[in-house]
Amino acid sequence: MSKAGKHMFEKFKELGLYSSDVGHVLTTNIRGTENLLISAVRNVFYVFGCARLTKYSMSQVHPSDIQCLAASQKYIFTGCENVVRVFRNKQHVARELHCEAEVKCILPFGDHVIAVDASNNLKIWLVETGTEFLHIPFGKEFDITCVIHPRTYKNKIVIGSSQGKLQLWNINKNRLLHEYTLTDGEGVTCMEQSTTMDIIGVGTEAGTVSLLNLRTTKVIFELKQDFGPVRSMAFMLNNLPLLVTATSLGHICVWHLEDRTLKSVHKEAHKCPVAAVTAIHGQHVFVSNSSDNSIKMWLVDENNFSASLLRDRSGHFGSLSKVKFYDDEKVLSAGLDSTVRLYSCMHENRNKSLGKANVMPPIVDFKFEKARERHWDGMIAVHQNHLLATTWNVTHARIGSHKFLHDRFRDKKVLNKLKSSPIVSAAEVTSCGNFSLVGYSSGNVDVYNMQSGIYRGSLEMRKKGGDNLPAHSASVVGVGMDSLNQIAVTVGEDKRIKFWSFKTRQLKACLKLEQLPLRAKLHRNSSMLAVVLQNFVVIVVDLDTQKVVRKFSGHSGAVTDLVWSHDGIMLITAGSDCFVRVWDLSLSCMVDSFSVESPVNSLSLSPNSALLATAHVGSSSISLWSNSSLYGLTTYQLEFDEDDEGFSEVTLFDRDDSKKGSKEQLESNLLTQSGLPSSRWVNLSELDTIRQRNKPTQKVQKVTLAPFFLNMADANAEKDENKKEEVIPFRLFELSPFARGLETKTQEEMTEHMKTLGPSATDVGLRSLSVDCGGSSDLMRKFLVFLRDGMATRKNFEIIQAYLHLFLKLHTEEIAKSTECVEVLQEISSLNNVIREEFTCMLDQSLTCSKFIKTSLI
């Protein structure tokens, strides 16, 4: 996450995390009607429903990674550093319980909770109050590894140690009851209560499972496995006498307790040591999780006792190599585990895996186009240090039908001429989805048909009287195609950017670079190519002019990836210096910069620019960042390296509220509006129509009896107060306030006064200028002079036009009878024509200038 300040992109959430090396636990909801699975990942834990492994909720964030986990029906307990946190309602921390050292294991015990820390101190608290009930210190000669509560043993617990000894304690009396010695030197790794009273299963580092009778202190029998230490075990909680054990090699073994034989082994059920296995009560199902980022549910067959995968929730195992938004809500990702996955940003249940490229190296880059994906493959993948480029189909969630390989690479003579083994270094899919371009480390660029997989030519340097030369004399680092499939662009390590005619496969132009290019990204709609150079500088090249139009520098480390915004205005880059920087092409500057905890090796921006997805070195998750500029934030604090001077603030758009209402005229020949809402002046001339439309169709009937809930005393009091109010009688031939203001106020004062009037008040004021309403032709002439002088200033242009329209509509006949009014009206007409010509001329100039800038050559 970013360290300080407000930034354009703020941390939203992470995708693709399901499990870690902390063992999961099973519990039920408060009603006991549904089984829940709790899995810890880094500094949070997730709650899943066991029916379909649906993710329900996420806990509050811990200060560091969770080391251990436990759960009861009412609470969830987590061990983080030296604190045991008690969560109520599966999300919120109810209280914190402190230990003397790092917490190793936790055991819910009725109304109490037991915790063991790294210093071999066992503490017991009362959960409801958080008061410490008991503290038992153990020495180094008894290193605690696990704790269980035997069923029906009241106030008693069994403690296992790395020395191979077990101790039975009565915690109510703080007394050691008995010590069991299984085998010398074989440390106890796990213990589990069996379905039979007095009998527990004990797993050791030597791979043995002993069934111990606590009452008789005898070992009933032992089971031996050859796959390393027993990491966890679970007795099937149904009518099947089975025991499931998990190993450090990722294997899962199923034992038959009556026959004392191994019935089935599921090898490599997980890619890492199994963290825990648990059985679901009343079902032939058990659950396992591991640090390979997977949770799996297994179904046990009643006939042959073999376990088959029922359902799972899994993400990438290891670092991600590439992420890219498929649409506004889905993200495609490829990892070093050779799998391709599609994640949903909003609904976890819609995640799916596209499969694994078996016997193929991991995918390091891919390009896709959705135009024809319902008919044939639309995605092409580049594998790490491999000669084949594979196709994939995202819609059908599977690997594609083709693997592209040119015949030249099958010829040993050609391969011997090359300095090194050729590999696919870059790829691109055309916007129509019919063709793909594949660039190689040998400098060749081939064109293939995505539907049939047939070779369709190459981009080559044609040579008279000899063999054609490859597109580049060194490795190809970038391939692009414009939106019309007319111009193809290739970038090579020979410091050349070459522009080709895709139809004729001929070279059109070549641009020489001063530095070695490392990668390139083309924005098709704007025909802009961004190229990363070896000196940490990013340049932008225009495909139409074949010239460098922008140059951005600011990273202090290698630029690992870059992405364009959908409109081509923003360019986002990530570097090995743990910084993500946002560049604005129109302003030609950096508008945001924020730091991350680990370097970003891939990033992608959603088509609507709402989310930014990043993949980090050593992480198997996708980090999502929300775009705060879509929500009004326009000022950002730029972060720099430690060598630079702190922070710098950049404002993209000035939105100061103090300047929001300012409508000062910029130039005397420019038209300036009043800034009033359109409802105040648009419908001035249509008020009669509006009144007629809003006129009620039925007469208002007088209510004889008021409802029972109305207080008639208050209503009568209001009537008496209204009667006492002074009634101002109407005086005939008296000037209206609007007319008096027209005679006494100045031009600016009258304009500000009219701005405060609503549409109805303006209509009444203009009607009062008529002779029939106490006005005169001289008042109407003064109002026309007021409009003429206001129009000459070019201010409040829209309301003056609206006032003029309404005035002419009301007093047309009276104006025609007055020669003075007609003369002023003619002056207004000629002034209006002059203003219209000036406005038209300036508008034509602006349109011509903008069109020239848009189409001109840079």
Number of C-alpha atoms within 10 A of each C-alpha: 14 17 10 12 12 18 22 22 23 17 16 14 13 14 19 24 22 25 26 23 22 21 24 26 21 22 21 17 15 12 8 10 8 12 15 23 23 25 24 26 19 17 15 18 26 21 21 21 18 20 11 13 18 15 19 13 14 17 17 15 14 16 10 11 17 23 22 21 24 22 23 19 15 14 20 24 23 25 28 20 21 18 18 25 21 24 20 14 14 22 19 15 17 15 14 16 20 18 20 16 15 19 26 21 22 25 21 21 18 10 11 17 24 22 26 28 22 17 18 23 19 21 21 23 20 17 22 11 10 17 12 15 15 15 15 12 10 14 10 9 10 17 21 28 21 21 22 21 21 20 16 9 12 11 15 22 20 21 21 25 21 19 20 23 21 22 17 20 19 16 17 11 10 13 11 13 10 13 14 16 12 20 12 9 13 19 22 30 22 23 27 21 19 20 15 9 14 17 23 23 20 25 29 26 20 18 22 19 24 21 22 21 16 17 9 10 15 15 16 11 11 14 15 16 15 10 17 18 25 29 25 25 26 23 26 24 20 15 11 16 16 24 22 22 26 30 27 21 19 22 20 25 21 24 21 16 17 9 10 14 13 18 17 16 17 16 14 14 21 25 17 21 22 29 23 22 25 25 22 20 13 10 14 20 21 23 24 24 32 26 20 24 24 22 23 19 23 18 17 20 12 11 6 9 18 17 23 14 15 14 16 16 23 20 26 26 22 16 18 29 24 23 26 25 22 20 14 15 16 18 22 21 28 25 23 19 17 22 20 29 22 23 23 20 21 11 11 15 13 11 19 17 18 20 14 17 18 9 7 13 16 24 27 21 21 25 18 24 20 19 14 15 20 12 10 21 29 28 23 28 25 26 23 19 16 17 20 22 22 22 26 27 21 24 14 13 15 17 19 18 15 19 14 22 19 14 8 10 14 10 10 9 10 10 15 10 9 11 8 10 14 19 20 27 26 29 26 23 26 22 19 14 20 20 22 29 25 27 30 26 24 22 26 21 24 22 24 21 18 27 17 13 19 15 17 12 14 19 27 20 15 15 9 7 6 7 10 12 14 18 28 26 16 18 22 30 23 26 26 26 24 20 16 12 15 12 20 24 23 25 31 26 21 18 19 22 24 21 23 21 16 19 10 10 18 17 19 13 14 16 14 10 14 9 16 16 26 22 23 24 19 24 20 18 12 16 19 22 24 23 24 24 20 16 16 20 19 24 18 21 21 17 21 13 12 18 13 17 15 16 15 18 13 15 22 16 16 17 26 19 23 25 23 25 16 17 12 18 14 20 22 21 24 28 23 18 18 20 25 26 21 22 20 17 18 10 11 14 14 19 23 24 25 25 21 15 12 16 20 24 23 26 26 26 27 20 17 14 18 18 24 24 24 25 26 22 16 13 16 22 23 25 20 23 20 18 20 17 16 12 10 9 16 18 19 23 20 23 24 19 15 7 6 8 9 11 15 12 13 14 13 13 10 10 13 8 8 7 9 9 11 10 13 10 15 9 9 11 14 15 18 18 16 16 13 14 8 10 10 17 20 14 15 21 20 10 14 12 11 12 10 9 10 9 9 9 7 6 6 7 6 6 7 6 6 9 9 7 6 9 10 12 8 9 10 11 10 11 10 10 9 11 9 8 8 7 8 6 6 7 8 8 11 13 16 18 10 19 22 12 15 20 12 10 12 11 15 11 13 16 18 10 13 18 18 12 13 13 19 11 13 20 19 12 17 20 21 22 26 18 16 10 14 16 19 16 18 14 19 25 21 16 22 23 18 18 21 20 13 17 20 15 15 19 20 20 16 19 23 21 16 16 21 17 13 21 21 15 11 16 16 10 10 15 19 11 11 14 12 14 21 15 13 17 20 11 13 20 12 11 14 16 11 11 17 11 11 14 15 11 11 12 12 11 12 12 11 12 11 12 11 11 11 10 8 8 8 12
